[in-house]
Amino acid sequence: MSQVQRIHRLIERHGHLADVIGVFWEGAWDGPTEVQVQDRTWTICWATSPLAVREALLPNAGPVVLLTNLAEDALGFDVRARLAKSHLERLNPWSAVKDRFRLKLDAQLFQVRWMAEALENVDPRFFAKSNGMVISAELAWRGVLQHYLGWSENEPWGQSFLKWCTQFQAEAWLKTPEGLRRDLAGFLAERLGRWARHLDPLLAAGRVAEILPLGLLNELLLLAPNHPSRVRCEERYLGGNRLTTEEMQDWYQETRQFWLKLTKVQQMNGLQAAQTIAMDLGLSSVIHLSRLMPESLRLAERDLAQRLDAFLAEPTLAGLNPIEAIVHQLQGHQLKDDKREADWQSIQRLARFLVQPEPNSNSVDAYLSEQAWVDLIRDALLVGQRQKDLQPAIDRLLHQVALKRERFNAGFAKLVEALSMRQSVGAYGIAIEDFSTQVILPLLKEHPVVWVVMDGMSVPAFYQLATQLEERGWNRWEKPESKPVIAALPSVTEISRASLLCGRLVQGQSDQEQKGFSAWAERHAVTAKLFHKVDLVQEEQAVLERIESATERLVALVINAIDDQLAKGGQFELGWDLDRLPILEKVLQSAQVSGRAVVLVSDHGHVLERGTEMVASSGGGERYRKPDTKALAPSEVLVSGDRVVGHSWVLPWSESLRYVSGKKVGYHGGASPQELIVPWGVFGAGYHLNEPWQIRTLARPAWWSQTPEHGQKLEVIQVAKSDWIDALFLSPVYSLQLQRYQDRKLREDQLRALLELLQVENPCELGRVGQAMRMNERNVRGFIFKVQRLLNFDGYPVVELKDQLVHFNRQRLLIQFEMDDRFT
């Protein structure tokens, strides 16, 4: 700030006290003789003798700023009495600062020579927000950095600094006081650690934008401590300063905490810059060690593809181990996302499935307990964009799995004749025409029901929906003797859905279904109403109000979302969850309001388009044809039992055939277990059904979460108390979280037991957690919810429940709870 500006401010502060302001001034004055402040003109007089002083203060002189090198005693009492505040002011920068802010100054500030002039430019309102009477060194730095560089006044120093690095503007940096540019690294070193001291060369050269990428690069340099690129990096960027391991760790951790809070685009920009530096330094040979760099993720997925190909050449237990290892490595990568991780787990699970022995039985139960879970994974892997090295390997994996699944379907085909006859179908499941009598009527005796028919829902689609419902707190009720439903044949909507809703084998469209449903309800003295797709489209709100009312004991509705999607040509993103079925979610909400039990059932399943072969036929549908002179193919069966509607039909048991020319997303009508086995479930929230109804969760095959050599029997693993868990309980952040939620039902010993389990088995099946915690199926979900509420905050999940698996991110927990680096 110039001396004229200081005089100007002096007049602003004291001009109202007197018409004369005296200033002690050494040396000659070569500035202006007048200064305009507001609407007054002040004369600036330089007087070096008592006589000159008195001449300057003649009665008609007007407002005067008197500059003099005389001591106050030499002025005389009468002159001093005319001065504002009765003494000479001094234009010492620190005096100006104290006078400007009217606060005391921390003594440490006087050691920073450039700070006074810098503070004179800070808005007084910044310090007015301070509760204290002293401008501390910390507060002074914050004010100066906010004024010159726009740093936040509330964020931690490291976060403010790194944010500035990402928004660096060289022009603004060069306009800051030279002393600030010189001393910034030293100041930051006092607050962030010695690593910041080494940033001097980057700050001096204006290469600030490289600080964040270099901080991220430290992750790789720490993993390869003896690599010559470490020295090369220090010489090129840090002026030859040598970083200790501890300093590198501190720099990396500070940078990583900031990086985690950036947007996805900003995160990738930072990593790409770090990766470019790494390649330029010659770190390409070790970049695969990183759990942060995009290239290391690409290399790891390429490695997974190579290991998968080696396994597929000869699927053995020994060949599984490399796949398990690389998937475990990938799960620790910072750039993983839900879709990618799901792909890795799918590969892992299907590889485990391939080394399973062929099933002893090709029964309905065998499909439900294992093969349907395989189909769930296959469906998930059918579409999506993946790394170019990985997709071909996934295609080869799916091909081998399809061959094994076809062998199961071939065995299942031997049951189709029995499933097509009423006298024998009961040994395998509930005939779909009997579902209303065997399931709906008994349930209505103790509870009002909303009966939801999900047209075309396969068992894998049902598993996906049921899992999501369980995760949202819905209980799935089941009787010990419960059986699956078997579709009518051919397994098409006009036969199977009509038979389901009419309570007898019949063929028809929605109008016949309405008549048949009303007749069934009247026959059994049930107050009931059936709604079809057109009702849901035109009168959605009225339908939901009907569910919430007590007018009918039974409200039934047909949701066509799945079947409609299957009828489309081309590909679409598969996945049946509530987000894609908004009407179902609304129905569930209304059922919860009214306390109705929800019966979710399909009318038939489906097979997806996986390179099917089109076979010409003389009549029929997508997956059924009339018998003709053409001999049965090995992948077909002839059915003519009393549950076959209309004719004798030829149906394919293989998923590889279709009888229509145009390809669709999926087909139905055939004799595969995917089409004939109809899923169903009873769901409730907030109430209990009477015995023999029991709450059940979906049971996955052992290979879903275990390698085969682990076996199916799980023992509770005893582990020694971990230091990091002790440190968590002593963490101040943990104490604050406890105070915030004050949840006395979550005991410390229970949380410790869960964390000890998760450090050994991660992810861990929900049922396994319940076993280890000695909790029943009903309580374990509530326990996990409490743990999530305690450990997950700021939008960063430490514990997640996905797909019936409990996932644990230990590294994120260490960061969130600000724990010691020795635990990382």
N, C-alpha and C positions, 0 to 999 in steps of 0.2 A: 504494500500500500504506500502511495506517495505521501510526502509531508503535507502537501496541499489538502489531500483527502483527509488526513488526520485533523488538520485545522478546521476543515469543514465539519467533521463530526464533533469536534470540540465545541464549535458554535451551536450545533444542534442540541447538545446536551446542556450547555451552560449559558447560552445567549439570553435566556429568559431571566437570569439572575442579576445581570448588570450589563451596562453598555461597554464595559472594558473587560477583556479577557487577557490576562498576562500569561506569557509562555516563556520559560527559561530556554534560551537559544544560544548555542555556541557557534561561532563562525558567522560568515556573512550570509545574508538572505538574498537569494537570486531568483526568488519566485515572484508571483504577481503581487501588485500593490493593493488589489481589491479582490474580494470574494463575495459572490452573491449566495445568500442562504435564505431560502423562501422568498419573502418580499423585501428583504433588507440588504443593503450593501455595506459590507464591513471593510474598513481600511486596515491594511496590514502595514504596521510601522516597525522598523528595526531601529532600536535606540541603544547606544552603547555608553551613555553617560546620564547622570540624574537630570541634567538640563534638557537633554534630548527627550527623556521620558516625559518631563513636564510639558514640553512643547507639543508632544504628540497627544497630550490629554487636555488640550485647551477646550474650553466649554463648547465651542462650536464644531468640535472635531467629529461628532457623530459616533456611531459604534466603531470600536477599534479593537483590533487584535495586536497587542503590544508584545513584540519579540525583543528580548534583552538578555545580555550575558551578565547582568549585574546580580549580585546576591540580593535576596529579599530585604535584608536590613538596610542596604544602601538606597532603597527606594523611598524610604520614609513612611511613617505611619499613615499619612493622609492619602498617599498613592495606593498603598496596599488596601486601604478601606474601600477604594473605588473598584478594585479588582473582583471579579466573580470568585466567590469562595475565599476572598481575601488572601490569596497566595498565588504564586506563579505555578502554572501547570507545566508538566514535562511531557514531551512527545515521545518518551520511551515506549517502544511497542508494548511491553508488558503492562505499563501503566495504562496505556490505551485499552488493552484487553480487559484489565480489571475494571476500568471505568465503563467500558462498553457493556460487560455482562453483569457487573455489580455482584460478582461472586469471588470468593477467594480462590487462589490457584495452588495446586499441588506443587510442592517444592521441586519435585522431579522434573516438572516441565521446564524450569529455568535452564536445565542442562541441554535442552534441545533448542539450539539457537534459532532455527527457522520457524519454530512452532508459533511464536507470537504473531508474526505477520500473517501466517496461515489462518490463525484463529480470528484475526480481525475481519476475515471475509465470511466467517460462519454466521448464519442467521441466529440472532439472539434467542429466537424461539426454540431452537434445538436444546439449549441449556436450560431454558425456562421450564422444560418438562422434567428436569432433574429434581429429585426430592431433597438433595443435599444442598449445603451452602458452599461447597468446594468443587471446583472443576478438577477432577482427578486426571491423571495421565491417560487412563483407559477411556474416560469420557471425552477428553480432548482429541484423542486419536479418532474416536468414532465420529466426532463432529467434523473433523478435517476430511476424513475419508468419505463421509457422506457428501460433503460439499463438493469435493473435487472429483470423486470417482463414483458417487452414487451408491456406496455400500449401504446395506441395511443397518439400521440402528439397533435391531433386536436379535438378529441371527448370530449364532456362534461365529467366532472369528474365521475359523476354517471354511465354513460354508459361505460366508460373505466373500472371502478371498477367492474361492474357486468359482463362485458365480460370476464375479468380476472377470476372472480369467476367460470364461466362456463368452463374455460379452465385450471383450477388450477392444478399445478404440485407441489406436496409437496417437492420434491427434490430441485427444483429451489427456492422455498420459503425459505427453510432452509439455502440456500447459500447467501441470502441477508444479509446486515448488521443488526445486532441485533437491533440497534436503529431504523431502518426503520420498522422492524416488531413491535417494541414497540409503535412507534408514529403514525403509519398509520391511526388507527381509529380516533385519535384526529385530525389529519390533515383533514381527510374526513369530520369529524363533522363540521369543520369550513366552509366547502364548500357545504355540502349536508344537514346539519341539525343535531340536537342533536341525532337523532336515530343512526347515524353511530358510535357515541361514545360507544354504547352498544355492538358493535361487537367485542370488545377486547377479550373476552373469546374465541370466535370462531377463531379469527386470531391467538391467542396464541397457541391454540390447533391444528392448521392446519385444522380446519373443515370449510374451506372456501367454499367448494362446497355446503354447506347447506344454505348459505346466500340468494341465489336467491329463493329457495323453501320457506324459512321462510318469505321472503318478500311477496311472493304470498299468503302465509297462512294468512297474516294479513288481507286480504279481509274477510275471514271467521271469524277471531277473532273480527273484528270490527262489524260484523253483530250479534255476540253473545257476547257482552261486559262483561256479568256477568258469563260467563261459567267458571267453575274452571280450565279448561284446559289452560286458559290464564296465570294464575300464574304458572302452571306446565311447560308451554313452557318457561317462563322467567327463571325459576330455572334450567331447563335442558340445555338450550342453551345459555343463556345470563348471567350466573353466578348470578342469582337472581336480576339483574337490572330490575327495573320497567319501562316499556314504557308508556308514556302518550298516550292518544288517538291521539293527534296531531302528535306525533312521529311515531306512527303506520301508520297513514295516509300518512305521508311523505315517509316512507319506502316503503309502498305499491305502491304509485303513481310512485316513481322512478323506482321500479322494473317492474311495469306494462308497463311503457313506453319502457323500454328495451325489455321486453318479447314480445311486439307487433311486434318488428323488427326481431325477430328470425324466423328461418324456422319452418314449421309445425312440423317436427320431434323434433326439439329443444324445441318448445313450449310444446309439449306433454310430453317430458322427464321432463321438469321443473314442470309441473302440477302433473305428477305421483309422483314425489318426494315429492311435497307439500302435496299431498293427503295421501301418506304413513305416513308422519309426523303427519298429522291430525288424522288419524286412531289410530296411536300409542299413541297420547295424549288423546284419548277418545272423539274426536269431531264427531264421527259417528252420534250422535243423532241430530246434527245441520247442518250437511254438506249439507242438502237439501237447506239451505239458500243461498249457494254460487251461484254466476253467473259465476264461473270460473272453478270449479272442474269438471272433467269428471264424477265422481259419481253423482254429483248433476244434471247433464244433464240426466243421465240414470234414476235417480229417478223421475225427472220431466216427462220424457216420459212415465215411468210406471204409474205415476199419471194420465197423459193424457189418457192412455189406460183404466184405471179404470173408469175415469169419462165418457169416451166415451161409455163404456159398460153399465154404469148406464143410460146414455141418450138413448141408443138404446133399452133398456128394455121398455122405455116409452118416445118417443120423444116429448118433450114439450118445450115451450119457456123458462120456468124456468130451465129446464135441460140444456139449452144452456149456461147459465151463467157460470157454472164451467168450461166448455170447453173453452169459450172465455177468462176466467181468466188465465187458465194454458197456453194457447197459447201465451197470452200477456207476461207471465212470461218467457216462453221459448225464445221468440223473443229477450229478453234482455240478454240471455246467451252468453258469449264470445266465446264458442265453436260451435255456430251454423254455418252452412254452407248453401249455396244456396239450395242444394238438401234437406236438413233436413227442412229448413224453408218453402220450397215449400210444403213438405209433411204436415207440421203443418197447413199451410193455406188451403190446400186441405181438410183436415179433418174438419176444421172450416167451410169452405164453404159448404161442403156436409151436415154437420149437420144442417146448416141454411136452406139448400134446403129441408131437410126432414120435417121441420115444416111448410113449405109453403103449402097453400091449393092446392088441385088438380086443374090443369088449367081448366078454363072455356071452352077452345077450344083446340082440338088436331090438330090444323092446322099447315100448313107449317111455318107460321110466329111464332107460339108458339114454334116450334122446334128451329128456328133460334135465338129467343130472350132469351130462357132459357135452353131448354133441351140440345142443342148443347154445351153450356158452361158446363153443368153437364158432358157430355161425354168427354169434354176436360180434366176435372179433373180426371174422371175415368181412362182415358187412361194413364195419368201421374202416377197414383197410381198402375197401373197394374203390373209393374215390379220394381225391385230395391231391394237392401239389406237394411233392417231396424232392429232396436232394437227388440230383440226376444219378448219382452212384448208387443210391439206396433203393430207388423205385424198381429197377430190374430185379434186384435180389428179393424184394417183397413179392414181386410177381411170381418168381420161381418158388418162393415159400408157399404162396397161396395155391399154386398148382399142385404141389405135393400134398398139402392139406386137403385140397378138393378130391384128390385120388383116394385118400383115406376116408374122407366123408362119403364118397360114392360107395366104398365097400360096405360102410354101415348101412347106407340106403338100400343096397342090394339085399342085405339080410333083412331089413325092415320090410321089404316088399313081400316077404313070405307071410307077413301078418295081415296084409291088406284084405285077403279073402275073409278072414275072421272079423276084421273091422267093418266089413260091408254087410254083416248079418246081425240082426237084433239079438239073436239067441247067444251070440258069442262076444259081441262088442263089450258087454259089461265086465268081462275079465280084464279089459285093458283101460277102460275109462267110461265116462258118462256119454252116452249118445247125445248129440247136440239137441235132438228133439225132446230129450228128457230133462234138459238142464233146468227149465222153468219149474218143473215139478220137484226135482230132487234138490235143488239149491235155493231158488227164489222163494218158493212157498214156505219151507221150514223157517227161513230167515225172517220172512214177513210176520211170523207169529210172535216174534219178540222184538222186532225193530222195523221202523219205516225204512224204505229202501229207494235209492235211485239206481236204476239198472242202466249201465252205459255199455252199448254195443259198439266196439271199435272195429269197424269193418276192415278186414284185411290184416289185422294185427297178428304178427307171428309171435312165436315164443321169445325169440331174441328181442323183438320190439317191446314185448310185455316186460321182460327182465329189465330193460332200460328204464321204462316208465316206473315200474315197481321200486327200483332202486332209488329213483329220484323222490318218489312219494315217501319212502322210508326215511330218506335224508331230511325231508321237510316235516317229519314228526308224525306221519300217518302210520298207524299200526296195520299190519296185514294179518288178517284172521284166517285160521285154517282148522279144519277138523282132522283128527288123526287118520281117518279113513279116506280123506279127500283124494279124488282122482282127477286127472285131466279130462278135457272134453274131446270127443272125436267128431270131426266134421262129417256131414252127410256127403255122399259121393254123387257126382263129381263135386269137388270142394270149391264151388262157385257161390257168389252172393245170392242169386235168385233161388238157389236150393238150400244152401246151408243157413243163411240168415233168416230166410222165410221159415224154415223148420225150427230154428231157435226161438223166434218170436211167436210162432203159432202153437208151439208145443206138440207138434206132430210133423211127420215127413210131408213136405209140400213144396211146390215150386211156384214162385210168384214174385211180383214187384211190390213196391211200397203200399199200394192200395190193398192188395191181398194180405199184406202183413198187418195193416191196420185192422182189417176185418177179423183176421185170425187171432190177433192179440186181444181184441175186445171179446171175442167168443171165449178164449181161454180165461180171461179175467172173470167173465160172467159165470163160467162153469165152476170156478173155484171161489166165487163170492169175494173177489178182490176189487177194491176201488183203485182203478189204475188208468193211466193215460200214457200213450205212446207218441213221441215226437220224432219226425224225420228231418232230413237235411233242410228241406224247404221251410219247415217251422223254425229251425234254429237261425236261418238266414233272415226271415221276415219278421219273426217275433221273438228274438233272442231274450229280451228283457222279460217278456211275459212267461217264457219257459222257465227262466231262473226264479221268478216269483212263485211259480207253481211248485218248484222244488222246495222253496223256503216255506211254503204254506203247508197246512195239514189237510188240504182238501182230499188228496189221494194218498193212500197208504203206499202205493207204488207209482213212481214216475220212471218211465223208460224212454231212452232216447238213442238215436243212431248217429254216430259221428263218422263221417266218411273220409276224414282227412288223409288217412294212410292209404286207403284204396284209391282215392283220387290221385295221389302222388304217384302210385305205382303205375297208373294208366298212362302217364306222360311218356313221351319219347325223349331220348337223350338222357344225360346224366344230371343229377342234382346232388346236393350235399345231404347224404343220408344221416339219419339220427332222429329218434323219436323221443322228444322230451317236451315238458310242459310249455317251454318257450315257443315251440313250433305248433303247439296245439292249444291256442288261447281259449277256445270254447270249453275244452276239458278243464282247464284251470278255473274258469268261471263256475263251471258245474260243481267242481270240488269245493270251491269257496261257499257256494249256496248250500251244498250238502252239509258242510261243517256248521253253518249258521243254524240249520234246521235240525242238526243231530241225526241226519240220515246215514245209514250204512251205504257205502258205495260198492256196488258189484261191477267190476270191470271185466268184460269178457269179449272175446273175438267171435267171428263167425267162421273164419278159416284163416290159414296162414298164407304164405307166399314164398316164392323163390325169386331171387334177383337175377337180373341179366348179367351173366358171366360168360359171354361168348357162346350163347346157345346155338344149336343147329336147328334150322327150320325144316320140318318134315311135312310134306303135303298130305292133306287128309280129305276125306269125302264129306266131312261135316263134323261139327262139334264146336270146340272153343280153343282158348289159348293153350290149355294143357290137357285136353281130353278129345278123343275122336271116336267116331263110330267104327265098330268092327267091320271089316270088309275083306276082300279076298287077300289083302296084303297080310303076310304072316307077321306075328308079333316080333318086334325087335327085342334083343336081350334086355333092353332098358325099359320095357313096357310090361304091364300086367292087364289082364282082362278081368273086369269085375261085373258081377250080375246078381249080387245078394239083394235081400229085401230092403237094405238101406241105400241102394242105388236107385236114384230117381230117374224115371223116363225110359231108359234103355239099358242094355248092356253097353259098357263103355270100355275103351282102351285108354289106360292112363299111364303116363311115364312115372316110374319111381325115381329116375335119374333127374337131376336138376339141369341137364345139358340139352333137353329137347323142348321145342315149342312147335305148335301147329298153326301159327299165324305168321304172315310174312313180315309185318312191321315190328321192329324191336320196341320194347317198352322198358321202363325202369324195373318192373317186376311182373310176375305172372302167377296165376293160381288156377286150380281145377285138377291138379295132378294127384299122384299117390305118394309123394315124398313125405317124410315126417314133418318137414317144414310147412307143408300145406294141410295135412290131415290133423295134426295135433293142435288143438285149440286151447290157448292159455286163458286162465281166469283167476280172479282173486277178489276177496272181500276186504275192503279198507275202511278204517274208521279213525277218527281223531277226537279225543276228549271223552270217550265212553268205553265201556267193556261189554263184550258179549258173554253170554252164559256158556258154561261147559256143555258140550265138549269143544266149543270153539277155543282155540289157543292162538296167542300171538307168535308168529313165525317170521324169521328173516330169510331171505334167499340164501341157499347154501351153494357155494361155488365149488367147482372141482378142486382137489388138493393142489393140482399143478397151477392153479390160478395165482397163487402167491408163494409156492414152494417149488424148489427143484425136486425132481423125483427121488433123489437119494435121501432127501430129508424125511421121506415117509409121510404118512397121513396123520400119525399120532403126534400131537404137539405137547411138549413138556414146558412148564413154566421155567424160563431161564433165569437162574440166579446170577446176578452180577454184583461186583463190589460197588460200594458207594463211589460215585464219581465226583471228583473235585469240582467240575464245572457245575454240577447240580447244587453242591453246597454254596458255590459262589453266586448262583442265581438267587438262592433264598436270602443271601446277604446283600443283594444288589439294592441300592436306593430306588431304582426304577421299579423293581419288583414290589418294594414296600408301598410305593405310591399306587401301583395297580391294585394291591390288596385293599388299600384305604378307599380307592375309588369304588370298588365293587362290594367289599365287605361281605364276601360270600363264605359264610362259615361252614357250608356243607362241603366245600372242596378242601379236604384235609391235605396237609403237607405230605404225609406219608403216602397218600394215594397219588399225588402228582409226582412224587419221586419214583414210585413204582412204575408209572406210565412212562416217564422219561427214560428210565433204565431199560425198559422193554424196547422203546423206540430207537435207542441207540444201537440195539442189536438187530432188531427186525424193523426195517424202514423201507417201503411202507409196510404196515401191519394190518392184517385183516381185522375188521371190527369184531368179529366173533372171537378172535384170538385175544383182543384187548379185554373183552368181557370175561374170558376164561382166566386171564392173568390177574384181573382186578376182582375176580369173584363176584361179578355183577351179572344179573340176568339181562336178557336181550332188551327189556324195556328200559332199564336204568343206564346201560352203557352209553346210549346216545346222549342222554342228559348230562352225563359226566363229561363227555367229549365237548359238548356245547359250553360247559362251564370253563373247561380248560382253554377253549378258543377265546372266550370272553376275557380271560385273564392274560393270556400270552399274545394274542393278536391285537395289534393297535397300529395306528397311523397308516392303515391300508396295506400292511405287510403281513401276510399270514405266516405264522410259525407252525401251527397245527391246522391241517385241513382234512376234511372227510370227503373223499371223492370215490364214487364207484365202490362203496363198502370197504374202502381202504383208508386207514389213517396215515397221512403223510406228515413227516416231521422235518422242518428245515432248521437244523441246529446252528448253522452259520448265521442265519438271520436272527435267531434268538440271542446269540452272543452280541450281535451288533445292537439290536433293539434294547437290550438290557445293559449296554455299555460295560461289558465284562472284559476282563483282562485278556490281552493278546495271547497269552500262553495257552489258552484253551482253543484257539483257532486251529 
